Amino acid sequence: MGMVTAQAVAAPEAEQAEQAISSDIHGFELQRQQWVAEYNSTVLLYKHKKTGAQVMSLLNKDENKTFGAVFRTPVENSKGIPHILEHSVLCGSKKYPIKEPFVELMKGSLNTFLNAFTYPDRTCYPVASTNLQDYYNLVDVYLDAVLQPRCVTDPKTFAQEGWHYELDDAKDEITRKGVVFNEMKGVYSSPDSVNQRTVQHSLFPDNTYGEDSGGDPKVIPELTFEEFQDFHGRYYHPSNARFWFYGDDPADERLSLLSKYLDEFEARPVDSTVHAQPLKQEPKKVVEHYAAGEGEGEEAPKAFVSVNWLLSEEHIDLETELAWGFLDYLMLGTTAAPLRRALTESGLGESIIGGGLSDELRQPTFSLGLKGVDPANAQKVEDLVLSELEKLKNGGFSSTAVEAALNSIEFDLRENNTGSFPRGLSLMLRSMSSWIYDKDPFQPLQWTESLEHFKGRIASGEDVFGPLIEKYLLANKHRVTVELLPDQQLAAKEDEEEKAQLAAFKQKLVDAELQEVIRSTQELKERQETPDSPEALSCVPTLLISDIPKEASSIPTALEESQGVTLLNHDLFTNDILYMEVALDMRPLPADLLPLMPLFCRSLTQMGTQEEDFVQLTERIGRKTGGLSFSPFTSHKRGQVEPQAYLMVRGKVTASKAPDMLDLMRDILLTARLDDKERFKQMVLETKSGLEGGVIGGGHSVAASRLDAQRSVAGWVSEQMGGLSYLFYIRDLANRIDADWEGVKADLSRIRDILLQRRGALVNLTADEHTLSSVRPHLDAFLGSLPADSAAPTSWGQMLQPLNEAITVPTQVNYVGKAANLYADAGYKLHGSAYVINKYLGTTWLWDRVRVSGGAYGGFSDFDSHSGMFTYLSYRDPNLLKTVDNYDGTVEFLRKLELDNDSLTKSIIGTIGDVDSYQLPDSKGRTAFMRHILNISDAERQERREQILGTSVKDFR
């Protein structure tokens, strides 16, 4: 066994890994070792000698440990095999022979991430946890799942997760069910998703990307169990695998865990090459249709029009990729970016589509366009895109725009703020974009040298961007213009076609075959609804209650006052970044102005100020900060009828530029222009387009919002600013702008006059002590610039009428919600056991009945402890009343529940995992801020924690 130490790595002494590094251990040979300063990590690349499996092992001080197994899985058709496999392998394995080890981990793990992804050419299985034993448990279950799954010998899992015929009685109509089948029905009901798929398939007509790895619901039923088995046998092998480890866990133990599985395999050739799409020599146009809802005149459904390029036949080098990233930002990255602005201000459509540069696949693409386009104007969209690109090639970008782009992108790279997404997983996906294509996995992680070289080219005056536009766009003939047109009969036509297919299939069945379908349906349901025994479930490793910290963690918070404003300071290490929230009390606002609040917030940064136009202001934000946003915030507060509501100003900045950010906040709040009619109208149309898409793709959120608005004032306020009522308001507002712009403008000014005051304001600051101290004089000056008016809060006191509602939209699946307010309707007094019961329901009764047996992609419940709302929801659901029956069956399920100690323990641990979610410093500061706003003390949190840990079977009944 060869050993080398971390001191061999070229790293600053203070940052060196404290572990000895093995060059030959557990059957793995070290191929490469390097210090990656960008992420303070020692990075090791190993190869498993017996199978050839590759392993990236990153050693650092991040407690949020991450593991991933990735297989290259190209497809030859759109039957959805990799997607169905992604679901199915997590339904039992050799070592864990139960129905769904994945769900058992959901119930009783402290995981910070637990999921799987199907890409067009690869399938990823990542997990993360801050608890070492929990992390090992997760890794072991996932390794057994992908390498030794039961699904390849079990047709019932394939039927459940993929597709099957369902028939309860010979007199009934036969149907198709399956979790992935119904998920993809929902995807193909979304015009945005249909557009994205049409674009990808059009750009890649000759390789794997021309098919849908997720599955086309029209084609999924052609998939056989034998094909399913064969695909796993071909691609789910260590010789085709790439494994990833990241965090502060012992380096050699990682390889020990892995070797126990890999050593059972022999190396074999696996042809999973993702072949390049050759560049075409002529542009082309593709016209397709989407299922549209009803509408006339201004509300008639419109077209999607996009212009799309395949940029090269190979993955571009890192510096070109960086340059393209900056070019993409300069052209489209902000609302003031010239290409984006030209499209939005053209009047040709309602909102931007396409997303610009995409470089996650083997070959990069560039796509942009508009939706909400009159089909007669489709050619004008293409002409506009090409003419604007020509202008940008010749005219370039201003020095201030380039400076803003450099600052914004470099800030994001250095901050490495991935939110609730584990940093290790973010880096895995970044590395995989190169590694999966047999290229250098280190390169995407090491961008400093290329960035500095690129900045030097900019500083020298070199025309960096013009040649990129010319080579990859204007002179590139692999260009596809996609027109996606509305068809108001398509949904009914497809529905009738499916019914006719099923009726014809049933008609061909002889009685014995019919009885076989009925028998298979009954057997599958019986299996789905029969729980594993406690003895069987014990195979899944779990923690003990004694492993859980008894004390609730706290976040350092110091309260002060300045000029009547409450300040919260959180002394945390943030790597020289200041995170700030300024909350201005929204309660004085009259109820009739609430629906205008989201657009007022957007207007503050979208029309310029008294001293700067819109473009100058946007560039100043980019040059001076890491981001600045304005948005309304509302929340229930337990024990009071009226909600908490604020205009929330959020910003982040390097400590040295904190005064600049405060100057920006002051200038925007005090002097933002609110009089640009055309920009405001475009924002309204963009909002309308986004809301209409959200109703189709996120119907569960619409349902939850409507239910909440019937039972609480805070829910009603939120619905007025983001739900179905808001959509109706926006549609009316689009017409009012032309008929009464002066009135709209007066309302916007009235909102500012009412909200711009120090009374009731709060400021939240997260940084180290030195930064907090140094920013204080500048903060005091900012607060002093705000008016000290004291408009009194108004009473909103409204709710929607409590009604059962049915909302019809053009979709092949349903979203079903039901709710009650446990405080108001049942007199419930909050107890920590409620969190445990909700967790248990979501991973047992609702999971089994709504998702597994019912075929919905999701079925879950939510308990809002602030309002008392308990809400059932389903997602991409083939059922309606059957799902409501399952919701209603919850009461009897809980009443008769025989809960063993192990199951109870898992739910308690899983609940604590939710409560103790991993947070980066900015999130910790924001969490403490929310607790202050909602009056949640550390003493109350400790009491709830003790109640959670002390939950018993009696609490369930």
Secondary structure, DSSP 8 states (H G I E B T S, - for coil): --EE-GGGS---GGGS-SS-EESEETTEEEEEEEEEGGGTEEEEEEEETTT--EEEEEE-S-SSEEEEEEEE---SSSS-HHHHHHHHTTS-BSSS-SS-HHHHHHHH--EEEE--EE-SSEEEEEEEESSHHHHHHHHHHHHHHHHSBSGGG-HHHHHHHT-EEE-SSTTS--EEE-HHHHHHHHHHH-HHHHHHHHHHHHH-TTSGGGS-TT--TTTGGG--HHHHHHHHHHHSSGGGEEEEEEESS-HHHHHHHHHHHHTT----------------SS-EEEEEEEE-----GGGS--EEEEEEEE--SS---HHHHHHHHHHHHHHHSSTTSHHHHHHHTTSS-SEEEEEEEE-SSSS-EEEEEEEEE-GGGHHHHHHHHHHHHHHHHHH---HHHHHHHHHHHHHHHHH---TTS-HHHHHHHHHHHHHTTTS-SSGGG--HHHHHHHHHHHHTT---HHHHHIIIIIT---EEEEEEEEETTHHHHHHHHHHHHHHHHHHH--HHHHHHHHHHHHHHHHHHHS---HHHHTTS----GGGS-SS------EEEEETTEEEEEEE---SSEEEEEEEEE-TTS-GGGGGGHHHHHHHHHHS-BSSS-HHHHHHHHHHH-SEEEEEEEEE--TT-SS-EEEEEEEEEEEGGGHHHHHHHHHHHHHHB----HHHHHHHHHHHHHHHHHHHHH-HHHHHHHHHHHHH-HHHHHHHHTTSHHHHHHHHHHHHHHHH-HHHHHHHHHHHHHHH-SSTT-EEEEEE-HHHHHHHHHHHHHHHHHS-----------------------S-SSB--EEEEEHHHHH-----THHHHHHHHHHHTHHIIIIIIIT--SEEEEEE-TTT-EEEEEEESBS-SHHHHHHHHTHHHHHHT----HHHHHHHHHHHHHHHT----HHHHHHHHHHHHHTT--HHHHHHHHHHHHT--HHHH-
